[in-house]
Amino acid sequence: MSSRLHLYNSLTKQTEEFKPINAPYVGMYLCGPTVYGDPHLGHSRGAIMMDVLFRYLTRLNFKVRYVRNITDVGHLLNDADEGEDKIGKIAKANQIEPMEVAQQYTNSYHRVLQQMNVLPPSIEPRASGHILEQIEMIHEIIKNGFAYESNGSVYFDVLKYAETNDYGKLSGRKLEDLMAGAGQERRNLEGQEEKKNPNDFALWKKASKEHIMKWNSPWSEGFPGWHIECSAMSEKYLGKQFDIHAGGMDLLFPHHESEIAQTTACGCSTPSYWIHNNMITINGQKMAKSLNNGVLIEELFSGNHHLLDQAYSPMTLRFFLLQAHYRSTLDFSNEALQAAEKGFQRMMNAAEKSESLPTTDVSDMNVSAWKDKLYEQMNNDMATPQVIATLFEAAKWINEIDAKKRMISAEDKAILHETFHEFTFGVLGLVSEATGNNEALNGVMKLVLDIRKSAKENKDWPTADKIRDGLKEAGVEVMDGKEGSTYKLNLPNP
């Protein structure tokens, strides 16, 4: 059995043995969401990837500090250095406070992750709560000669940095290619005249009069750039060098490339391992507003979307995501989700049967080798598709033992049962939704929701609220949508 975890490192483009800086302690950071909208399918993949890694490292007896941030300031439209803040734009349109927008969508993000049994991080800092740390880091970068102030804004000097460092070592971008394409960018974007070079990126932006979210700084009343927040928060909670930095492939450039430049420029060291999950496509196409194919996670759970044939449970989505390796592109379709739904139920049935298998004096299977294979697969860059295949191998054994077509000893049964549960529930983070598929329960809930619907139509709000609140106390959450009301069970962690 391979006893060492190996991870693919985007920085070195190699799969490497995981060696923490200060074992058994592990520090890891995931770039969390910019909270200006409800979470879509793309938000689920990085969270699930890091949840599995968090669970597995803990199971390997590492002491993990997992930091996942919330971006609630500084992320401008089109990921540029000019324009409106994404959250501020929605706040203006709805005449509410920006922090109301941020809180609403942070709550929405937390809700769907909880439904998918994603463990909370050790620390979840918000960018708006760490303005002072970002200002201090900008001071240090200026002092070291890698940034300059221009009309109240501060920009990172990419060309100065590139004299002694490789800007592009993570993404593979060449500075000369970036320079060649910068002329058109300068013509297309306002405010580029403030920069020495169009490839320079904002560390601090002077705010216009119309900009809502702004703070005092030595340079102007303004707000931090998007990239600086992660550098500042990761240093605060994980130190000047930490083990793992993760995020989606779409963040590799410019966000993560700029993070490396910033941290290096202020005397910090680059994180040891950079891990990137790949994208989710929809029926072979990239998710895009122009294609009208974006699917919110809540829409998947309710079934209220034109691309969906039915509603899919949180565990079906989690199982679907785990069936593909985190570094591979994953194509979403009704057929794939329906297959995942059946596969998940098959695994839950096997987990339930494993508790009461008949035993004999001998076994006609090698349970110890099967267990070793699961660890080898997880140690091979978290190969969850192979782990699932190996668990299905055991599910077949379990059904055959239950039907008395195979034999297992009491000792091997204990190993099989414990390991099957350990990897299914502990490592992969699945939970049984058997009660959610109960036809009798569905029938009762349909009746209750119909009664509540009638109460709402008759404007009997006290009765409608009493039904909703009573169900919530019983662990049943009612979700109201344009097409009517649905429900979900808030299942506890195993």
Residue pairs with C-beta under 8 A, 6 or more apart in sequence:
1 372
1 375
1 376
2 375
2 376
2 379
2 380
3 375
3 379
4 17
4 18
4 379
5 17
5 18
5 56
5 57
5 60
5 378
5 379
6 15
6 16
6 17
6 18
6 379
6 380
6 381
7 15
7 16
7 18
7 244
7 273
7 275
7 381
7 382
8 14
8 15
8 16
8 275
8 327
8 381
9 15
9 16
9 272
9 273
9 274
9 275
10 170
10 252
10 274
10 275
10 276
11 169
11 170
11 270
11 273
11 274
15 380
15 381
16 273
18 243
18 273
19 272
20 26
20 62
20 243
21 27
21 241
21 242
21 243
21 272
23 62
24 61
24 62
24 63
25 62
25 63
25 64
25 65
26 57
26 62
26 63
26 64
26 65
26 243
26 244
27 64
27 65
27 67
27 237
27 238
27 239
27 242
27 243
27 244
28 50
28 53
28 54
28 64
28 65
28 66
28 67
28 238
28 242
28 243
28 244
28 245
28 246
29 66
29 67
29 68
29 69
29 230
29 233
29 234
29 238
29 242
29 244
29 245
29 246
29 271
30 46
30 47
30 50
30 66
30 67
30 68
30 69
30 121
30 246
30 247
31 46
31 69
31 71
31 230
31 246
31 247
31 248
31 251
31 255
31 256
32 68
32 69
32 70
32 71
32 109
32 124
33 39
33 43
33 70
33 71
33 105
33 109
34 71
34 72
34 75
34 86
34 87
35 70
35 71
35 72
35 87
35 101
35 102
35 104
35 105
35 106
35 109
36 75
36 86
36 87
36 89
36 90
36 101
36 102
36 105
37 90
37 105
38 105
38 108
38 296
38 297
38 298
39 105
39 108
39 109
39 112
39 296
39 297
39 298
40 287
40 294
40 295
40 296
40 297
41 280
41 282
41 287
41 294
41 295
41 296
41 297
41 300
41 332
42 248
42 279
42 280
42 287
43 109
43 112
43 297
44 112
44 116
44 280
44 297
44 317
44 321
45 248
45 277
45 278
45 279
45 280
45 321
45 326
45 330
46 246
46 247
46 248
46 277
47 68
47 113
47 116
47 118
48 116
48 118
48 318
48 321
48 322
48 429
49 246
49 275
49 277
49 326
49 382
50 66
50 68
50 246
51 118
51 119
51 429
52 322
52 382
52 384
52 427
52 428
52 429
53 244
53 246
53 275
53 382
54 64
54 66
54 119
54 121
55 119
55 426
55 427
55 429
56 378
56 382
56 427
57 64
58 64
59 422
59 426
59 427
64 122
65 122
65 123
65 237
65 238
66 121
66 122
66 123
67 121
67 122
67 123
67 124
67 125
67 233
67 234
67 237
67 238
68 121
68 123
68 124
69 124
69 125
69 126
69 127
69 229
69 230
69 233
70 102
70 106
70 109
70 124
70 125
70 126
70 127
71 127
71 226
71 229
72 87
72 98
72 99
72 102
72 106
72 126
72 127
72 128
73 85
73 87
73 98
73 127
73 128
73 213
73 223
73 224
73 229
74 85
74 127
74 205
74 223
74 224
74 225
74 226
74 228
74 229
75 85
75 86
75 87
75 226
76 82
76 83
76 84
76 85
76 86
76 226
77 83
77 84
77 85
77 86
77 89
79 226
79 254
79 255
80 189
81 155
81 189
81 191
81 201
81 202
81 205
81 225
82 189
82 190
82 191
84 211
85 98
85 211
85 212
85 213
85 223
87 98
87 101
87 102
87 213
88 98
88 211
88 212
88 213
90 101
91 97
91 98
91 100
91 101
91 212
92 212
94 101
98 212
98 213
99 128
102 126
102 128
108 298
112 297
112 298
112 301
112 314
114 490
115 301
115 314
115 488
115 490
116 314
116 315
116 317
116 318
117 314
117 315
117 318
117 429
117 430
117 431
117 491
117 493
118 429
119 429
119 493
123 237
125 233
125 236
125 237
127 134
127 224
127 229
127 233
128 213
130 229
130 232
130 233
130 236
131 215
131 224
133 232
133 233
133 235
133 236
134 204
134 224
134 228
134 229
134 232
135 204
135 217
135 218
135 224
136 232
137 228
137 231
137 232
137 235
137 262
137 266
138 147
138 154
138 203
138 204
138 224
138 228
139 218
140 265
140 266
140 267
141 147
141 156
141 203
141 262
141 265
141 266
142 148
142 149
142 154
144 265
144 266
144 267
145 157
145 160
146 156
146 157
146 160
146 161
146 261
146 265
147 154
147 155
147 156
147 157
147 203
147 265
148 154
148 155
148 157
148 196
149 219
150 194
150 195
151 194
151 206
152 206
152 219
152 220
152 222
153 194
153 202
153 204
153 205
153 206
153 219
153 220
153 222
154 202
154 203
154 204
154 219
155 194
155 195
155 196
155 200
155 201
155 202
155 203
156 200
156 201
156 202
156 203
156 258
156 261
156 262
156 265
157 196
157 197
157 200
158 167
158 175
158 197
158 199
158 200
158 201
158 261
159 175
159 196
159 197
159 199
159 200
161 167
161 261
161 264
161 265
162 175
165 261
165 264
167 173
167 175
167 257
167 261
168 174
168 175
168 178
168 257
169 260
170 252
170 253
170 256
170 257
170 260
170 274
171 252
171 253
171 256
171 257
173 253
173 257
175 199
178 199
179 197
179 199
182 197
182 198
182 199
183 198
185 192
185 198
186 192
186 193
186 198
189 198
192 198
201 225
201 227
201 254
201 258
202 225
203 224
203 225
203 227
203 228
203 262
204 217
204 219
204 220
204 222
204 223
204 224
204 225
204 228
205 222
205 223
205 224
205 225
206 219
206 220
206 221
206 222
207 213
207 214
207 220
207 221
207 222
207 223
211 222
211 223
213 223
214 221
214 222
214 223
215 221
215 222
215 223
226 255
227 254
227 255
227 258
227 259
227 262
228 262
230 255
230 259
231 259
231 262
231 263
231 266
231 268
234 242
234 245
234 263
234 271
235 263
235 268
240 267
240 268
240 269
241 268
241 269
241 270
241 271
241 272
242 271
242 272
243 271
243 272
243 273
244 271
244 272
244 273
244 274
244 275
245 256
245 259
245 271
245 273
245 274
245 275
246 274
246 275
246 276
246 277
247 255
247 256
247 276
247 277
248 276
248 277
248 278
248 279
249 276
249 277
249 278
249 279
250 279
251 276
252 276
256 274
260 270
263 269
263 270
264 270
275 326
276 327
277 326
277 327
278 326
278 327
278 328
278 329
278 330
279 286
279 329
279 330
280 287
280 329
280 330
280 331
280 332
281 287
281 329
281 330
281 331
281 332
282 291
282 293
282 294
282 295
282 307
282 331
282 332
282 333
283 293
283 307
283 331
283 332
283 333
284 331
285 291
285 293
287 293
287 294
287 295
288 294
292 306
293 307
295 305
295 307
295 308
295 332
296 305
297 317
298 479
299 305
299 308
300 308
300 311
300 312
300 317
301 311
301 312
301 313
301 314
301 317
301 479
301 486
301 488
302 311
302 479
302 481
302 483
302 486
303 310
303 311
303 312
303 486
304 481
304 482
304 483
307 334
308 334
309 334
309 338
310 334
310 338
311 486
312 320
312 337
312 341
313 341
313 433
313 436
313 488
314 433
314 488
315 344
315 430
315 431
315 433
316 337
316 340
316 341
316 344
317 337
317 340
318 428
318 429
318 430
319 340
319 341
319 343
319 344
319 347
319 388
319 430
320 330
320 332
320 336
320 337
320 340
321 330
322 384
322 385
322 388
322 428
323 340
323 343
323 384
323 385
323 388
324 330
324 385
325 381
325 382
325 383
325 384
325 385
326 382
326 384
327 381
343 388
343 392
344 430
345 437
346 392
346 395
347 388
347 391
347 392
347 395
347 424
347 430
348 430
348 432
348 433
348 434
349 395
350 391
350 394
350 395
350 398
350 399
350 420
351 420
351 421
351 424
351 425
351 432
352 432
352 434
353 398
353 399
353 402
354 398
354 413
354 416
354 417
354 420
354 421
355 417
357 398
357 401
357 402
357 408
357 413
357 416
357 417
358 401
358 402
358 404
359 408
359 409
359 410
359 413
360 407
360 408
360 409
361 409
362 407
362 409
363 407
363 408
363 409
363 412
364 406
364 407
364 408
365 397
365 406
365 408
365 412
367 408
367 412
367 415
367 416
367 419
368 415
370 390
370 393
370 394
370 416
370 419
371 415
371 419
373 390
374 387
374 390
374 391
374 419
374 423
377 383
377 386
377 387
377 390
378 384
378 387
378 423
378 427
380 386
384 428
387 423
387 427
387 428
388 428
391 420
391 423
391 424
394 416
394 420
397 406
397 408
397 416
398 416
398 420
400 406
401 407
401 408
408 416
424 430
425 431
425 494
426 494
431 491
431 493
431 494
432 491
432 494
433 489
433 491
435 441
435 489
435 491
436 488
436 489
436 491
445 476
445 487
448 467
448 471
449 478
449 484
449 485
449 486
449 487
451 467
452 463
452 464
452 467
452 468
452 478
452 485
453 484
453 485
455 461
455 463
455 464
455 467
456 464
467 478
468 478
471 477
471 478
471 487
472 478
475 489
475 490
475 491
476 487
476 488
476 489
476 490
477 487
477 488
477 489
477 490
478 485
478 486
478 487
479 485
479 486
479 487
479 488
